[in-house]
Amino acid sequence: MIYSTLPHTDIEVSKICLGTMTWGNQNTEVEGHEQMEYALENGVNFFDTAELYSIPAHPDRKSNTEKVIGTWFKKTGNRDKIILASKIAGKAEFTKFIRTTGINRDSIIEAVEGSLQRLQTDYIDLYQIHWPDRNTNYFGQRGYNHDTLDHWEDNIHQILETFRDLIREGKIRHVGISNETPWGTMRFLEESKVHASLPRMITIQNPYNLLNRQFEVGLSEISLREKIGLLAYSPLGFGVLSGKYLGDRRPDGARITLFPNYKRYSSEVAVKATQKYYELAQQNDLSLAQMALAYVNTRPFLTSNIIGATSMKQLKENMASIDVKLSEEVLQGIEAIHNEFPNPSP
């Protein structure tokens, strides 16, 4: 395993982070425990979850994933071996069963206390805002369309004050953002620069994969200059970049088979790009999944690559991508395809 340092800390995390959002729906508690055991045994010390998981979000599955992790901590006593990240859900139509208010002091405290109880731990190493409350372009929106009816109140100072208080209480150690834009990222960073007592956002968890490299447009420079590390999610684009859906295949039990509304990485142009990437991988004796993950691992702004799996076979293949070294020929081939099909799945 290869390790990175969480920016502005002395905490080392594995370059591969174990994503957990299928546990409690597509995966059972037993399967989740098996994945955690295997990951830890093979050098992965970084787990990412959220109060929202498992997905798709549903009242009957609320926070199931955190509960699975909590029972594993209790059973194994391995809490001190894991760097644990979780998130507070933002305001959205599909999260009304979690809360109807936005992200504020009361909702943050409520969310953290709930997560600590379910995770059966006294602290969370990295606590993140899952997505912004304000109207902006995330979750598949390519550009920003200003909504004059969006009456979002800038409460970033209050959010950081709340995080500061929770850090002082020992309930969280560090904070990060997710699904953020360049403006939002700099807004958080500048607030903590102006007010030195406020905690600094150290990571940003955004989508990054061969079909969506929009992070490079504005956020990569911020990441490198401000030292806010990318935690790349959906590195296989809902599994599309495994190649298993090519030829209109819909494997039994696969995410898009079960949840056909998950179309973010399945547009006509995205399918054409995926076919090209598949052919490039085949020409170089690589699996498409490992080539796609290995590419993410090469990025200079990456802190950790969040992989997920619904089977142990997938988990082992995905984790093994850390040992895959891409040749200059493969890297040039990826750039050629990217130039032909730039970011088909924002």
C-alpha positions as a Markdown table, in Angstrom:
| # | Residue | x | y | z |
|---|---|---|---|---|
| 1 | Met | 0.0 | 0.0 | 0.0 |
| 2 | Ile | 1.0 | 3.6 | -0.6 |
| 3 | Tyr | 0.2 | 6.3 | 1.9 |
| 4 | Ser | -0.5 | 10.0 | 1.8 |
| 5 | Thr | -0.5 | 12.6 | 4.6 |
| 6 | Leu | -3.8 | 14.4 | 5.2 |
| 7 | Pro | -2.9 | 18.0 | 4.4 |
| 8 | His | -2.0 | 20.2 | 7.3 |
| 9 | Thr | -1.8 | 17.2 | 9.6 |
| 10 | Asp | 0.6 | 14.4 | 10.5 |
| 11 | Ile | -2.0 | 11.7 | 9.8 |
| 12 | Glu | -1.1 | 9.1 | 7.2 |
| 13 | Val | -3.9 | 7.6 | 5.2 |
| 14 | Ser | -3.8 | 4.8 | 2.6 |
| 15 | Lys | -3.9 | 6.1 | -1.0 |
| 16 | Ile | -6.9 | 3.7 | -1.4 |
| 17 | Cys | -9.8 | 4.6 | 0.8 |
| 18 | Leu | -12.6 | 2.0 | 1.4 |
| 19 | Gly | -15.9 | 3.4 | 0.3 |
| 20 | Thr | -18.9 | 2.0 | 2.2 |
| 21 | Met | -22.1 | 3.3 | 0.8 |
| 22 | Thr | -23.5 | -0.1 | -0.4 |
| 23 | Trp | -23.4 | -1.6 | 3.1 |
| 24 | Gly | -26.9 | -2.1 | 4.5 |
| 25 | Asn | -28.5 | -2.3 | 1.1 |
| 26 | Gln | -26.6 | -4.1 | -1.6 |
| 27 | Asn | -24.2 | -5.6 | 1.0 |
| 28 | Thr | -25.1 | -7.2 | 4.3 |
| 29 | Glu | -23.5 | -6.5 | 7.6 |
| 30 | Val | -21.5 | -9.7 | 7.3 |
| 31 | Glu | -20.2 | -8.7 | 3.9 |
| 32 | Gly | -19.3 | -5.2 | 5.1 |
| 33 | His | -17.3 | -6.7 | 8.0 |
| 34 | Glu | -15.6 | -9.0 | 5.5 |
| 35 | Gln | -14.6 | -6.1 | 3.3 |
| 36 | Met | -13.2 | -4.1 | 6.3 |
| 37 | Glu | -11.2 | -7.1 | 7.5 |
| 38 | Tyr | -9.7 | -7.6 | 4.1 |
| 39 | Ala | -9.0 | -3.9 | 3.5 |
| 40 | Leu | -7.2 | -3.5 | 6.9 |
| 41 | Glu | -5.2 | -6.7 | 6.4 |
| 42 | Asn | -3.9 | -5.3 | 3.1 |
| 43 | Gly | -2.9 | -1.9 | 4.3 |
| 44 | Val | -6.1 | 0.2 | 3.9 |
| 45 | Asn | -6.5 | 2.3 | 7.0 |
| 46 | Phe | -8.9 | 4.9 | 5.7 |
| 47 | Phe | -12.7 | 4.4 | 5.6 |
| 48 | Asp | -15.3 | 6.8 | 4.3 |
| 49 | Thr | -19.0 | 6.8 | 5.2 |
| 50 | Ala | -21.9 | 9.2 | 5.7 |
| 51 | Glu | -25.1 | 9.5 | 7.7 |
| 52 | Leu | -26.9 | 9.3 | 4.4 |
| 53 | Tyr | -25.7 | 5.8 | 3.5 |
| 54 | Ser | -26.6 | 3.2 | 2.4 |
| 55 | Ile | -27.7 | 4.4 | -1.1 |
| 56 | Pro | -30.1 | 5.1 | -2.6 |
| 57 | Ala | -31.2 | 7.2 | 0.3 |
| 58 | His | -34.4 | 5.8 | 1.9 |
| 59 | Pro | -36.0 | 6.2 | 5.3 |
| 60 | Asp | -35.9 | 2.4 | 5.8 |
| 61 | Arg | -32.1 | 2.4 | 5.3 |
| 62 | Lys | -31.2 | 5.6 | 7.1 |
| 63 | Ser | -27.6 | 5.4 | 8.4 |
| 64 | Asn | -27.4 | 1.6 | 7.9 |
| 65 | Thr | -23.8 | 1.9 | 6.8 |
| 66 | Glu | -22.6 | 3.7 | 9.9 |
| 67 | Lys | -24.3 | 1.0 | 12.0 |
| 68 | Val | -22.4 | -1.8 | 10.1 |
| 69 | Ile | -19.1 | 0.0 | 10.8 |
| 70 | Gly | -20.0 | 0.5 | 14.4 |
| 71 | Thr | -20.7 | -3.2 | 15.0 |
| 72 | Trp | -17.4 | -4.1 | 13.4 |
| 73 | Phe | -15.5 | -1.6 | 15.7 |
| 74 | Lys | -17.3 | -3.2 | 18.7 |
| 75 | Lys | -16.6 | -6.8 | 17.6 |
| 76 | Thr | -12.9 | -6.3 | 16.6 |
| 77 | Gly | -11.7 | -3.4 | 18.7 |
| 78 | Asn | -10.0 | -2.0 | 15.6 |
| 79 | Arg | -11.2 | 1.6 | 16.0 |
| 80 | Asp | -7.6 | 2.9 | 16.7 |
| 81 | Lys | -6.3 | 1.3 | 13.5 |
| 82 | Ile | -8.7 | 3.3 | 11.2 |
| 83 | Ile | -8.8 | 6.9 | 10.0 |
| 84 | Leu | -12.6 | 7.4 | 9.8 |
| 85 | Ala | -14.4 | 9.9 | 7.7 |
| 86 | Ser | -18.1 | 10.7 | 7.8 |
| 87 | Lys | -20.4 | 13.4 | 6.5 |
| 88 | Ile | -23.5 | 15.5 | 7.3 |
| 89 | Ala | -26.2 | 15.4 | 4.7 |
| 90 | Gly | -27.2 | 18.7 | 3.1 |
| 91 | Lys | -30.7 | 20.0 | 2.4 |
| 92 | Ala | -32.4 | 18.3 | -0.5 |
| 93 | Glu | -35.7 | 16.7 | -1.6 |
| 94 | Phe | -34.3 | 13.2 | -1.2 |
| 95 | Thr | -33.0 | 13.8 | 2.4 |
| 96 | Lys | -36.1 | 15.2 | 4.0 |
| 97 | Phe | -36.4 | 12.1 | 6.1 |
| 98 | Ile | -33.0 | 13.0 | 7.7 |
| 99 | Arg | -33.7 | 16.7 | 8.3 |
| 100 | Thr | -35.7 | 19.5 | 6.8 |
| 101 | Thr | -33.3 | 22.3 | 7.8 |
| 102 | Gly | -30.0 | 23.1 | 6.2 |
| 103 | Ile | -26.5 | 22.8 | 7.6 |
| 104 | Asn | -26.3 | 25.0 | 10.7 |
| 105 | Arg | -25.1 | 24.8 | 14.3 |
| 106 | Asp | -28.0 | 22.7 | 15.6 |
| 107 | Ser | -28.0 | 20.3 | 12.6 |
| 108 | Ile | -24.3 | 19.7 | 12.7 |
| 109 | Ile | -24.3 | 18.9 | 16.4 |
| 110 | Glu | -27.3 | 16.6 | 15.9 |
| 111 | Ala | -25.6 | 14.8 | 13.0 |
| 112 | Val | -22.3 | 14.4 | 14.7 |
| 113 | Glu | -23.9 | 13.0 | 17.9 |
| 114 | Gly | -26.0 | 10.6 | 15.8 |
| 115 | Ser | -23.0 | 9.4 | 13.8 |
| 116 | Leu | -20.9 | 8.8 | 17.0 |
| 117 | Gln | -23.6 | 6.7 | 18.5 |
| 118 | Arg | -24.1 | 4.6 | 15.4 |
| 119 | Leu | -20.4 | 4.2 | 14.7 |
| 120 | Gln | -19.8 | 3.2 | 18.4 |
| 121 | Thr | -16.9 | 5.6 | 18.7 |
| 122 | Asp | -16.0 | 8.7 | 20.7 |
| 123 | Tyr | -14.5 | 10.7 | 17.7 |
| 124 | Ile | -14.5 | 11.0 | 13.9 |
| 125 | Asp | -11.2 | 11.8 | 12.3 |
| 126 | Leu | -12.5 | 13.7 | 9.3 |
| 127 | Tyr | -16.0 | 15.2 | 9.3 |
| 128 | Gln | -17.3 | 16.6 | 6.0 |
| 129 | Ile | -20.2 | 18.6 | 4.6 |
| 130 | His | -21.7 | 16.2 | 2.0 |
| 131 | Trp | -22.8 | 18.9 | -0.4 |
| 132 | Pro | -23.6 | 22.7 | -0.2 |
| 133 | Asp | -26.9 | 24.0 | 0.9 |
| 134 | Arg | -26.8 | 26.8 | -1.7 |
| 135 | Asn | -27.9 | 26.4 | -5.3 |
| 136 | Thr | -24.9 | 25.6 | -7.4 |
| 137 | Asn | -23.6 | 23.1 | -9.9 |
| 138 | Tyr | -23.0 | 19.6 | -8.4 |
| 139 | Phe | -24.4 | 16.1 | -8.8 |
| 140 | Gly | -24.1 | 16.1 | -12.6 |
| 141 | Gln | -24.7 | 19.8 | -13.4 |
| 142 | Arg | -22.1 | 21.0 | -15.9 |
| 143 | Gly | -22.5 | 24.7 | -15.5 |
| 144 | Tyr | -23.7 | 27.2 | -12.8 |
| 145 | Asn | -27.2 | 28.7 | -13.4 |
| 146 | His | -27.9 | 31.4 | -11.0 |
| 147 | Asp | -31.3 | 31.1 | -9.2 |
| 148 | Thr | -32.6 | 34.5 | -8.0 |
| 149 | Leu | -35.0 | 32.7 | -5.8 |
| 150 | Asp | -32.2 | 30.9 | -3.9 |
| 151 | His | -32.2 | 32.7 | -0.6 |
| 152 | Trp | -29.2 | 30.9 | 0.8 |
| 153 | Glu | -27.7 | 32.7 | 3.8 |
| 154 | Asp | -23.9 | 32.6 | 4.0 |
| 155 | Asn | -23.4 | 31.0 | 7.4 |
| 156 | Ile | -19.9 | 29.6 | 6.7 |
| 157 | His | -18.5 | 31.4 | 9.7 |
| 158 | Gln | -21.1 | 29.8 | 12.0 |
| 159 | Ile | -20.4 | 26.4 | 10.5 |
| 160 | Leu | -16.7 | 26.7 | 11.1 |
| 161 | Glu | -17.3 | 27.9 | 14.7 |
| 162 | Thr | -19.4 | 24.9 | 15.3 |
| 163 | Phe | -16.7 | 22.6 | 13.9 |
| 164 | Arg | -14.2 | 24.4 | 16.1 |
| 165 | Asp | -16.2 | 23.7 | 19.2 |
| 166 | Leu | -16.7 | 20.0 | 18.3 |
| 167 | Ile | -12.9 | 19.7 | 17.7 |
| 168 | Arg | -12.3 | 21.3 | 21.1 |
| 169 | Glu | -14.7 | 18.7 | 22.6 |
| 170 | Gly | -12.7 | 15.9 | 20.9 |
| 171 | Lys | -15.7 | 14.7 | 18.9 |
| 172 | Ile | -14.1 | 15.4 | 15.5 |
| 173 | Arg | -10.5 | 15.9 | 14.6 |
| 174 | His | -10.5 | 17.6 | 11.2 |
| 175 | Val | -13.0 | 18.9 | 8.6 |
| 176 | Gly | -13.5 | 18.7 | 4.9 |
| 177 | Ile | -16.0 | 19.6 | 2.1 |
| 178 | Ser | -17.6 | 17.5 | -0.6 |
| 179 | Asn | -19.3 | 18.2 | -4.0 |
| 180 | Glu | -17.9 | 21.8 | -3.7 |
| 181 | Thr | -17.1 | 24.4 | -6.4 |
| 182 | Pro | -14.0 | 26.6 | -6.6 |
| 183 | Trp | -16.0 | 29.5 | -5.2 |
| 184 | Gly | -17.2 | 27.5 | -2.2 |
| 185 | Thr | -13.8 | 26.0 | -1.5 |
| 186 | Met | -12.1 | 29.4 | -1.4 |
| 187 | Arg | -14.9 | 30.9 | 0.6 |
| 188 | Phe | -14.3 | 28.3 | 3.4 |
| 189 | Leu | -10.5 | 28.6 | 3.1 |
| 190 | Glu | -10.5 | 32.4 | 3.3 |
| 191 | Glu | -12.8 | 32.4 | 6.3 |
| 192 | Ser | -10.4 | 30.3 | 8.3 |
| 193 | Lys | -7.5 | 32.5 | 7.1 |
| 194 | Val | -9.1 | 35.7 | 8.3 |
| 195 | His | -10.2 | 34.1 | 11.6 |
| 196 | Ala | -7.3 | 32.1 | 12.8 |
| 197 | Ser | -9.3 | 30.3 | 15.5 |
| 198 | Leu | -11.5 | 28.6 | 13.0 |
| 199 | Pro | -10.5 | 25.2 | 11.6 |
| 200 | Arg | -9.3 | 24.8 | 8.0 |
| 201 | Met | -10.9 | 22.5 | 5.5 |
| 202 | Ile | -8.2 | 20.0 | 4.7 |
| 203 | Thr | -9.9 | 17.8 | 2.0 |
| 204 | Ile | -12.5 | 18.0 | -0.7 |
| 205 | Gln | -14.4 | 14.9 | -1.7 |
| 206 | Asn | -15.5 | 15.3 | -5.3 |
| 207 | Pro | -16.1 | 13.0 | -8.3 |
| 208 | Tyr | -13.1 | 12.3 | -10.4 |
| 209 | Asn | -12.7 | 9.6 | -13.1 |
| 210 | Leu | -11.9 | 9.1 | -16.7 |
| 211 | Leu | -15.4 | 10.3 | -17.7 |
| 212 | Asn | -15.4 | 13.3 | -15.3 |
| 213 | Arg | -12.2 | 15.3 | -14.9 |
| 214 | Gln | -13.9 | 18.6 | -14.2 |
| 215 | Phe | -11.9 | 18.9 | -11.0 |
| 216 | Glu | -8.9 | 19.8 | -13.2 |
| 217 | Val | -10.6 | 22.9 | -14.6 |
| 218 | Gly | -10.6 | 25.1 | -11.5 |
| 219 | Leu | -10.2 | 23.0 | -8.4 |
| 220 | Ser | -6.9 | 21.3 | -9.1 |
| 221 | Glu | -5.0 | 24.5 | -8.9 |
| 222 | Ile | -6.7 | 25.4 | -5.6 |
| 223 | Ser | -6.0 | 21.9 | -4.3 |
| 224 | Leu | -2.3 | 22.1 | -5.1 |
| 225 | Arg | -1.7 | 25.8 | -4.1 |
| 226 | Glu | -3.9 | 25.7 | -1.0 |
| 227 | Lys | -3.0 | 22.1 | 0.0 |
| 228 | Ile | -6.6 | 20.9 | 0.2 |
| 229 | Gly | -6.4 | 17.2 | -0.9 |
| 230 | Leu | -8.8 | 15.5 | -3.2 |
| 231 | Leu | -10.7 | 12.4 | -2.0 |
| 232 | Ala | -11.8 | 11.1 | -5.3 |
| 233 | Tyr | -15.2 | 9.5 | -5.3 |
| 234 | Ser | -16.9 | 7.5 | -8.1 |
| 235 | Pro | -13.4 | 6.6 | -9.6 |
| 236 | Leu | -15.2 | 3.9 | -11.7 |
| 237 | Gly | -18.3 | 6.1 | -12.5 |
| 238 | Phe | -20.9 | 3.9 | -10.8 |
| 239 | Gly | -19.1 | 0.8 | -12.2 |
| 240 | Val | -19.4 | 2.0 | -15.8 |
| 241 | Leu | -15.6 | 2.1 | -16.0 |
| 242 | Ser | -15.3 | -1.6 | -15.3 |
| 243 | Gly | -16.7 | -2.2 | -18.7 |
| 244 | Lys | -19.5 | -4.5 | -17.4 |
| 245 | Tyr | -22.3 | -2.4 | -19.0 |
| 246 | Leu | -20.8 | -2.2 | -22.5 |
| 247 | Gly | -22.9 | -3.8 | -25.2 |
| 248 | Asp | -26.1 | -2.8 | -23.3 |
| 249 | Arg | -25.4 | -5.5 | -20.7 |
| 250 | Arg | -27.1 | -5.2 | -17.3 |
| 251 | Pro | -25.5 | -7.8 | -15.0 |
| 252 | Asp | -27.7 | -9.2 | -12.2 |
| 253 | Gly | -27.2 | -7.2 | -9.0 |
| 254 | Ala | -25.2 | -4.4 | -10.5 |
| 255 | Arg | -25.9 | -0.9 | -9.4 |
| 256 | Ile | -27.3 | 0.5 | -12.7 |
| 257 | Thr | -29.3 | -2.7 | -13.1 |
| 258 | Leu | -30.9 | -2.3 | -9.7 |
| 259 | Phe | -31.2 | 1.5 | -9.9 |
| 260 | Pro | -31.6 | 2.5 | -13.6 |
| 261 | Asn | -32.1 | 6.2 | -12.7 |
| 262 | Tyr | -28.3 | 6.3 | -11.9 |
| 263 | Lys | -27.5 | 7.6 | -15.4 |
| 264 | Arg | -24.7 | 10.1 | -14.7 |
| 265 | Tyr | -22.1 | 8.0 | -16.5 |
| 266 | Ser | -24.3 | 6.3 | -19.1 |
| 267 | Ser | -25.0 | 9.0 | -21.8 |
| 268 | Glu | -24.4 | 8.1 | -25.4 |
| 269 | Val | -21.1 | 10.0 | -25.5 |
| 270 | Ala | -20.0 | 8.5 | -22.2 |
| 271 | Val | -20.6 | 5.0 | -23.6 |
| 272 | Lys | -18.5 | 5.8 | -26.6 |
| 273 | Ala | -15.7 | 7.1 | -24.5 |
| 274 | Thr | -15.9 | 4.1 | -22.2 |
| 275 | Gln | -15.6 | 1.8 | -25.2 |
| 276 | Lys | -12.4 | 3.6 | -26.3 |
| 277 | Tyr | -10.9 | 3.3 | -22.8 |
| 278 | Tyr | -11.8 | -0.4 | -22.7 |
| 279 | Glu | -10.0 | -0.9 | -26.0 |
| 280 | Leu | -6.9 | 1.0 | -24.8 |
| 281 | Ala | -6.9 | -1.2 | -21.6 |
| 282 | Gln | -7.2 | -4.4 | -23.7 |
| 283 | Gln | -4.4 | -3.4 | -26.0 |
| 284 | Asn | -2.1 | -3.0 | -23.0 |
| 285 | Asp | -3.1 | -6.2 | -21.1 |
| 286 | Leu | -5.0 | -4.2 | -18.4 |
| 287 | Ser | -8.5 | -4.5 | -17.1 |
| 288 | Leu | -10.4 | -1.3 | -17.7 |
| 289 | Ala | -11.2 | -1.0 | -13.9 |
| 290 | Gln | -7.6 | -1.2 | -12.9 |
| 291 | Met | -6.5 | 1.2 | -15.7 |
| 292 | Ala | -9.2 | 3.7 | -14.6 |
| 293 | Leu | -8.3 | 3.5 | -10.9 |
| 294 | Ala | -4.5 | 3.5 | -11.6 |
| 295 | Tyr | -5.0 | 6.7 | -13.6 |
| 296 | Val | -6.7 | 8.4 | -10.6 |
| 297 | Asn | -3.9 | 7.3 | -8.4 |
| 298 | Thr | -1.3 | 9.2 | -10.5 |
| 299 | Arg | -2.9 | 12.6 | -10.0 |
| 300 | Pro | -0.7 | 15.1 | -8.1 |
| 301 | Phe | -3.7 | 16.6 | -6.3 |
| 302 | Leu | -5.0 | 13.2 | -5.0 |
| 303 | Thr | -4.9 | 12.4 | -1.3 |
| 304 | Ser | -6.9 | 9.2 | -1.5 |
| 305 | Asn | -9.0 | 7.3 | -4.1 |
| 306 | Ile | -12.3 | 6.1 | -2.7 |
| 307 | Ile | -13.1 | 2.6 | -4.1 |
| 308 | Gly | -16.2 | 0.6 | -3.4 |
| 309 | Ala | -17.3 | -2.9 | -4.2 |
| 310 | Thr | -20.3 | -5.2 | -3.8 |
| 311 | Ser | -18.2 | -8.4 | -4.0 |
| 312 | Met | -14.9 | -9.5 | -2.6 |
| 313 | Lys | -13.7 | -10.2 | -6.2 |
| 314 | Gln | -14.3 | -6.6 | -7.1 |
| 315 | Leu | -12.7 | -5.3 | -3.9 |
| 316 | Lys | -9.5 | -7.3 | -4.5 |
| 317 | Glu | -9.2 | -6.1 | -8.1 |
| 318 | Asn | -9.9 | -2.5 | -7.2 |
| 319 | Met | -7.4 | -2.5 | -4.3 |
| 320 | Ala | -4.8 | -4.2 | -6.5 |
| 321 | Ser | -4.8 | -1.1 | -8.7 |
| 322 | Ile | -2.4 | 0.5 | -6.3 |
| 323 | Asp | 0.3 | -1.7 | -7.7 |
| 324 | Val | -0.5 | -1.0 | -11.4 |
| 325 | Lys | 1.9 | 1.4 | -13.1 |
| 326 | Leu | 0.7 | 3.0 | -16.3 |
| 327 | Ser | 3.2 | 3.3 | -19.1 |
| 328 | Glu | 3.7 | 6.6 | -21.0 |
| 329 | Glu | 2.0 | 5.0 | -23.9 |
| 330 | Val | -1.1 | 4.3 | -21.9 |
| 331 | Leu | -1.1 | 7.8 | -20.3 |
| 332 | Gln | -0.8 | 9.4 | -23.8 |
| 333 | Gly | -3.7 | 7.1 | -25.0 |
| 334 | Ile | -5.9 | 8.3 | -22.1 |
| 335 | Glu | -5.2 | 11.9 | -23.0 |
| 336 | Ala | -6.0 | 11.3 | -26.6 |
| 337 | Ile | -9.4 | 9.8 | -25.7 |
| 338 | His | -10.1 | 12.6 | -23.2 |
| 339 | Asn | -9.4 | 15.2 | -25.9 |
| 340 | Glu | -11.9 | 13.4 | -28.1 |
| 341 | Phe | -14.5 | 13.0 | -25.4 |
| 342 | Pro | -13.8 | 15.7 | -22.8 |
| 343 | Asn | -15.8 | 15.2 | -19.6 |
| 344 | Pro | -18.9 | 13.5 | -21.0 |
| 345 | Ser | -20.3 | 12.9 | -17.5 |
| 346 | Pro | -20.1 | 16.0 | -15.3 |
